[in-house]
Structure formats: C-alpha cells, structure tokens
Amino acid sequence: MPDRIEHIIEEAARRELSGEERRELEEWLASHPGERDIRDLWHYLEAGRIIRRYRAIDERKAWTKVDQRTTRRAAWASRVGRWRWWAAAAVILPVAVGIFWGISRWGTDAVKPVAVQEIKGGVTKAFFEMADGKVVSLEENQLKDIVSSSGTPLAKDSVNTLVVTAEKKEASELCRIWVPQGGEYQVVLADGTRVWINSESELRFPSVFTRAERVVELVGEAYFEVSRDTLHPFVVITGETSIRVLGTSFNVCSYKEDDFEQVTLAQGAVNVNYRSQKYRLEPGEQFELKKDGSKPVVREVNTDLYTSWKDGMFRFQDMPLDDLMQKLQRWYNIKYFFVHAACRDYRFTGAIRRDVDFREFVALMEKTTNVHFTINGNTVMISEK
C-alpha cells in the first residue's frame, strides 16, 4: 500500500476527506476491488504498526526496564497504593503462532471489554496444623501467638509471616503449613531459614531441628533462603527428588498435577538427588525432571522467570497458554477449560504484576492473539476468535 494511501486512510478515520483525497482513495480502491471497508483498512494499518513495533523490541533492554520498574518487595508491602502492571512490550506473542492474524482481525467486537465481575489475585492466607491436629487460620496482617494443646509456645503469626519460636528440642513436633488456591504465605523456620510458599502448596517441618540434617517436605512450590549451617545440611524432600544444601537461595516447583519438577538455583550451590544420581547446580542453573520417564536435564535459565512470583510478579517467556493458565488458576482461584485445543499451544512472553485484576490480564492477551476468553463467575472458557 502506498504511503500516500495509508495517510489518507488514517485521516478518513479522524475527519472528512477533501475532494482531492477522496478522488485518490477512490482510484486506489477501484484498482483493489477487494478492499472496500475503510475501517478494516485502518485496523490493518494499525496491526502493521504494532507488528513493526514488536519486531523492533530489544528483548534484553525490555527485561532490564521491567527489572528497574519492579523492585523486589514483599508481596504484602507491594499492595500499598494503586496497583500498576509493567510489561515488556505488553505480552509479546511470537510470530510463529500468528500475531499478525490475531491483530489484523481487530474490529469493534474484538476490542470490547470482557463484561465480568472482578477476579482479583490471591491474598496472604494459610493454615497451620500442629502435631495434635489443631489447626490455626493464618490471615493477612494478623498478630497472634500460637501454642500447642499442651500450652507449649510454637510460633508467632507476625504480619503475614509465621515465625517458628519453639526452643525445647525434646518437645519438637511435626508441623504443617498449607496455602490454599488464591493464597501465599511466608514462614521462618526454627533455624532462621525463610520460606515463601506459593498457592496450592504445603510444607511439613519440625518445630525444632534435632537431627544431623534439617529435613522438610514440600508439595507444590516454594522459594527457600536457607540459613547456613555447615554441620547440619538442609534437605528438601519432594515427590521425586531430595535437594541438599548448606546455605543458599533456590526455588522448588513440584506440583502433583504438573508433568514436571523443577529446582532453580539463585545463589549458592545445591545437590539434587534423583534415583541414586546426584546433579549439582550452580547459580543460574535449573534441574528439570519430566514425569514421562525421560532423563533429567540441567540447563542455564533466567532465574527471575521462576522466582519473581515471590516478589509479586508473573514473568513468562515462550510459555504455552496451557501452562500459563495453570499458574493463573492457582493464583486467581479460577477454573478453566479449552473449547479449542489449538489454543493450548499459543505461546506468550511478558511480565505483569500478580496484583492486576484477571480481566486486565485477559484483555491484554485477547488484544495480542487470536484467543477469546468467556468468563462466567470463576469459570473461564478459552476459544479461538
């Protein structure tokens, strides 16, 4: 399309054309009989601009800008003030899955906001269970002392963080903290190790560590900052592996319903044990075990993609929509299903705050893909437009 015709079409969307402009446009349309709708042509031009803008993005600089604008803060602290989301070029959809097809079909129907009730992200909440079966609800901004049925002090719920305070080794008991869908919580263990626990996850641990190894058990996802103790290694047991460390920071993702297990190392060093094999990780490396029986792999990764959830961010790079929706389901406490199976393979790259309303997330994805979300209550149907 000639630049002059592009300019005239743009002006036609804003004002009445002059006689000369109308004559030029009519002549061009006469030579292109399939192009009769000015509105469609205008959306076509907009799509082209967006595609060119996306192709010009320097991915490294974009992620750097996101890092600068999303300083690491505790999830509860980040909720102060008005929520804003920051995205690296919004959500960048690789050309391989058809960004042009999704954008070039924009029309009045495609850009209508999704008329649904608010679906807010998770909150700070969890449940703490003692050895005798007593359960205490942990909620946002609480301050309370927690004692066992026998009157032994066990912990303090100290503003969104459970701090284990038990001291008597002879009275050590097995405890459990679990976080439901749509929640998150922190716990400081008796040795000073801090653990961020993600939605739909649980951690089992002793009120006091009394053995040669400090052993905890995890189902789901958690980020650990382990207090260093060279005489007492820290061990995380999951469904398939055990992770042994001295003092380090790492993320473990081990949900039963996922088809993989991942250990991502941010600082220090860890040994991942799987079926008598030992895999040593260095900072910036990830151990991944597929549950299809294939051999585990160790690879270099951008650790922020796997750890930023604890700082209130979703980050995803070339992630299939099926995997992304699994994460959103846990955080927004929704249910979803795909009307068209092809939608599962759409891939997304971007960053957005976990505090943003689900509707905004949906609107962003709809604008950049050929995917449509129909929301009824907390049920989401995903189809092609």
C-alpha positions in Angstrom: 0.0 0.0 0.0 1.5 3.4 -1.0 2.4 5.8 1.9 0.0 8.4 0.4 -2.9 5.9 0.6 -2.0 4.9 4.2 -2.1 8.6 5.1 -5.5 9.2 3.5 -7.0 6.1 5.2 -5.7 7.3 8.6 -7.2 10.7 8.0 -10.5 9.1 6.9 -10.8 7.6 10.4 -10.4 11.0 12.0 -12.1 13.6 9.7 -14.0 14.2 6.5 -11.7 13.9 3.5 -11.1 16.7 1.0 -12.3 16.2 -2.6 -8.7 15.5 -3.8 -8.1 12.9 -1.1 -11.4 11.2 -1.8 -10.6 11.0 -5.5 -7.2 9.5 -4.8 -8.7 6.9 -2.5 -11.5 6.0 -4.9 -9.0 5.5 -7.7 -6.9 3.2 -5.5 -9.9 1.3 -4.3 -11.1 0.9 -7.9 -7.8 -0.9 -8.7 -8.2 -3.1 -5.5 -11.8 -4.3 -5.6 -11.4 -6.5 -2.5 -10.6 -3.5 -0.3 -13.9 -1.7 0.3 -14.2 -1.2 4.0 -12.2 1.8 5.3 -12.5 0.7 8.9 -11.0 -2.7 8.1 -8.1 -1.0 6.2 -7.5 1.3 9.2 -7.2 -1.7 11.6 -5.0 -3.4 9.0 -2.6 -0.4 9.2 -2.7 -0.3 13.0 -1.8 -4.1 13.0 1.2 -3.4 10.8 2.5 -0.7 13.0 2.2 -2.9 16.1 4.0 -5.8 14.4 6.8 -3.5 13.4 7.0 -2.1 16.9 7.2 -5.6 18.4 9.9 -6.7 15.8 12.0 -3.6 16.8 12.0 -4.6 20.5 15.4 -5.3 22.1 14.4 -8.1 24.4 17.4 -7.6 26.7 16.6 -3.9 27.2 12.9 -4.6 27.7 13.6 -7.1 30.5 16.1 -4.6 32.0 13.4 -2.0 32.1 11.0 -4.4 33.7 13.6 -5.1 36.4 14.1 -1.4 37.0 10.4 -0.8 37.4 9.6 -3.8 39.6 11.9 -3.6 42.6 11.9 -6.6 44.8 9.4 -6.1 47.6 7.5 -8.4 49.9 4.1 -9.3 48.4 2.2 -7.7 51.3 4.2 -4.5 51.0 3.7 -4.2 47.3 -0.1 -3.9 47.8 0.3 -0.4 49.2 -1.1 2.2 46.8 -2.6 1.9 43.4 -1.7 -1.3 41.5 0.1 -1.0 38.2 1.4 -3.6 35.9 4.5 -3.3 33.8 5.0 -5.3 30.7 8.0 -5.8 28.4 6.3 -4.8 25.2 3.0 -5.8 26.8 2.7 -9.5 26.2 4.8 -10.4 23.2 3.4 -13.2 21.2 6.0 -14.9 18.9 5.2 -14.6 15.2 5.2 -18.4 15.0 1.8 -18.6 16.5 0.3 -15.8 14.4 0.5 -12.4 16.0 -0.5 -10.8 12.6 -3.6 -13.0 12.3 -4.7 -12.0 15.9 -4.2 -8.3 15.5 -5.2 -7.9 11.9 -8.7 -9.1 12.8 -9.3 -6.4 15.4 -12.7 -4.9 15.0 -15.4 -3.4 17.1 -16.4 -6.8 18.6 -12.8 -8.0 19.3 -11.9 -5.0 21.5 -15.0 -4.9 23.7 -14.0 -5.3 27.3 -14.9 -8.6 28.9 -18.1 -8.0 30.9 -17.4 -10.0 34.1 -17.2 -9.5 37.8 -13.8 -8.7 39.3 -11.5 -11.6 39.7 -8.7 -10.4 42.0 -5.4 -12.1 42.6 -4.5 -14.1 45.7 -4.1 -12.8 49.2 -2.0 -13.6 52.2 -3.5 -16.6 53.9 -2.6 -20.1 55.0 -3.4 -22.8 57.6 -1.0 -24.1 60.3 -1.5 -27.6 61.6 0.2 -28.9 64.8 1.1 -32.5 65.6 -2.1 -33.0 67.7 -4.3 -32.0 64.7 -5.1 -28.5 66.0 -5.4 -26.1 63.0 -4.9 -22.3 63.1 -6.0 -20.0 60.3 -3.3 -17.5 59.2 -4.7 -14.4 57.7 -3.5 -11.1 56.4 -2.0 -8.6 58.9 -2.6 -10.7 61.9 -0.6 -10.7 65.1 -1.1 -13.8 67.3 0.8 -16.3 69.4 0.4 -19.9 68.6 0.6 -22.6 71.2 0.1 -26.3 71.2 -2.8 -28.0 73.0 -0.3 -28.7 75.9 0.4 -25.0 76.2 3.9 -25.1 74.5 4.7 -22.0 72.5 5.3 -22.9 68.9 5.1 -19.8 66.7 4.0 -16.3 66.1 1.9 -15.1 63.3 3.7 -11.9 62.7 2.2 -9.8 60.0 2.0 -12.2 57.1 4.9 -14.4 58.2 4.7 -17.4 60.5 7.8 -17.3 62.8 8.5 -20.6 64.5 9.6 -19.9 68.1 9.8 -23.3 69.7 13.1 -23.9 71.6 12.8 -27.1 73.5 14.4 -29.8 71.4 12.8 -32.6 73.5 9.4 -31.2 72.6 10.0 -31.0 68.9 6.9 -31.9 66.9 6.0 -32.2 63.2 4.1 -29.2 61.9 2.4 -28.5 58.6 1.5 -25.2 56.8 -0.5 -25.2 53.7 -1.6 -22.4 51.4 -4.9 -22.8 49.5 -5.7 -21.7 46.0 -5.6 -17.9 45.7 -3.1 -17.5 48.6 0.5 -17.1 49.6 2.4 -17.1 52.9 5.9 -16.9 54.4 7.4 -19.0 57.2 10.6 -18.5 59.2 11.7 -21.9 60.5 13.4 -22.6 63.8 16.9 -22.4 62.3 16.2 -19.0 60.6 15.5 -20.3 57.1 12.9 -18.3 55.4 10.4 -19.9 53.0 7.9 -18.3 50.6 5.1 -20.7 49.9 3.0 -20.3 46.7 -0.7 -21.1 46.1 -1.9 -24.7 46.5 1.3 -25.8 48.3 2.2 -27.3 51.7 5.3 -27.6 53.7 6.0 -30.1 56.5 8.7 -29.3 59.1 9.7 -29.9 62.7 9.1 -27.2 65.2 12.8 -27.6 66.2 15.5 -29.3 64.2 17.1 -32.0 66.3 18.8 -34.3 63.8 22.0 -34.1 61.8 20.0 -32.9 58.8 17.4 -30.3 58.8 14.7 -32.0 56.7 11.5 -30.5 55.4 8.9 -31.9 52.9 7.3 -29.9 50.1 4.3 -30.4 47.8 3.7 -27.5 45.4 6.0 -24.5 45.0 8.2 -22.6 47.5 11.3 -20.4 47.5 13.9 -21.0 50.1 16.5 -18.8 51.7 18.4 -21.3 53.8 20.3 -20.3 56.9 23.8 -21.6 56.6 24.9 -24.3 59.0 27.8 -26.5 57.7 27.2 -29.1 60.4 23.5 -29.6 59.6 22.7 -29.7 55.9 19.2 -28.5 54.9 17.2 -31.1 52.8 14.0 -30.5 50.9 12.1 -33.7 50.0 9.6 -33.6 47.1 7.7 -36.3 45.4 10.6 -37.4 43.2 13.8 -35.8 44.5 15.6 -34.6 47.5 17.6 -31.3 47.4 20.6 -31.0 49.8 22.1 -27.6 50.6 24.2 -25.8 53.3 23.1 -22.1 52.8 21.6 -20.8 49.6 18.6 -19.5 47.8 16.6 -21.6 45.4 13.1 -22.3 44.1 11.4 -25.7 44.0 8.3 -26.3 41.9 6.8 -29.8 42.5 3.0 -29.9 42.0 1.5 -33.3 41.7 -0.7 -32.3 38.8 2.2 -30.9 36.7 4.1 -33.1 34.4 7.5 -31.8 35.6 9.5 -30.9 38.7 12.0 -28.0 38.7 14.7 -26.8 41.0 16.1 -23.4 40.1 19.2 -22.0 41.9 19.5 -18.3 42.5 22.5 -18.3 44.9 24.9 -20.8 46.5 25.0 -24.4 45.4 22.7 -27.4 45.7 22.8 -31.1 45.0 19.6 -32.7 43.6 19.4 -36.4 44.2 17.2 -38.5 41.9 17.3 -42.3 41.8 20.8 -42.6 43.2 22.1 -40.0 40.8 23.4 -36.6 42.0 23.0 -33.4 40.0 25.0 -30.4 41.2 23.6 -26.9 40.4 25.5 -23.6 40.1 23.8 -20.2 40.3 21.6 -19.6 37.2 21.1 -23.3 36.6 17.9 -25.3 36.7 17.3 -29.0 37.2 14.2 -30.2 35.4 12.6 -33.7 35.7 9.8 -34.6 33.3 7.4 -37.1 34.6 7.3 -39.0 31.3 10.3 -41.1 32.4 12.9 -39.1 30.3 16.3 -38.3 31.7 16.6 -35.2 33.9 18.3 -32.1 32.4 20.4 -29.3 33.9 20.4 -26.1 32.0 21.1 -22.4 32.3 18.0 -20.2 32.8 16.9 -16.7 33.6 16.1 -17.4 37.2 13.7 -14.4 37.5 11.3 -16.3 35.3 11.0 -18.9 38.1 11.4 -16.9 41.3 9.8 -13.5 40.7 6.4 -14.8 41.9 7.5 -14.2 45.5 8.0 -10.6 44.6 4.6 -10.1 43.2 5.3 -10.7 39.5 4.3 -13.1 36.8 7.2 -13.5 34.3 6.9 -15.9 31.4 9.0 -16.5 28.3 7.7 -18.5 25.3 5.2 -20.2 27.7 2.4 -22.3 26.3 -1.1 -20.9 27.2 -1.9 -24.3 28.8 1.0 -23.9 31.3 0.2 -20.2 31.9 -3.4 -20.9 32.7 -2.4 -23.5 35.2 -0.4 -20.8 37.1 -3.3 -18.3 36.8 -5.8 -20.9 38.1 -3.8 -21.3 41.3 -3.4 -17.6 41.9 -6.8 -16.3 40.8 -8.8 -19.3 42.2 -10.5 -20.0 38.8 -11.4 -23.0 36.8 -10.7 -23.1 33.0 -11.1 -25.3 30.0 -10.2 -25.1 26.3 -13.0 -25.1 23.8 -10.5 -25.3 21.0 -7.4 -27.5 21.8 -5.2 -25.4 19.4 -5.3 -22.6 21.9 -3.2 -24.6 24.3 -0.1 -24.1 22.2 -0.2 -20.3 21.9 2.9 -19.0 23.5 3.5 -15.9 25.5 6.4 -13.8 26.7 6.0 -10.9 29.1 5.7 -9.7 32.7 2.8 -8.4 34.7 2.1 -7.8 38.4 0.3 -10.6 40.2 -2.0 -8.0 41.7 -3.6 -7.0 38.5 -7.3 -8.0 38.0 -7.7 -11.1 35.9 -9.9 -9.2 33.5 -6.9 -6.9 32.6 -4.7 -9.9 32.0 -7.4 -11.4 29.7 -7.9 -8.1 27.8 -4.2 -7.9 27.1 -4.0 -11.5 25.8 -7.1 -11.0 23.7 -5.6 -7.9 22.0 -2.4 -9.7 21.0 -3.7 -13.2 20.0 -6.5 -15.0 18.2 -7.7 -16.3 21.6 -11.0 -15.3 23.2 -11.9 -15.7 26.9 -15.5 -16.2 28.0 -15.9 -15.8 31.8 -18.8 -16.9 33.9 -18.2 -16.4 37.6 -14.9 -18.1 38.2 -15.1 -20.4 35.2 -13.1 -19.4 32.1 -13.7 -20.9 28.6 -10.9 -20.4 26.1 -11.6 -20.5 22.4 -10.3 -19.1 19.1 -11.9 -15.9 17.8 
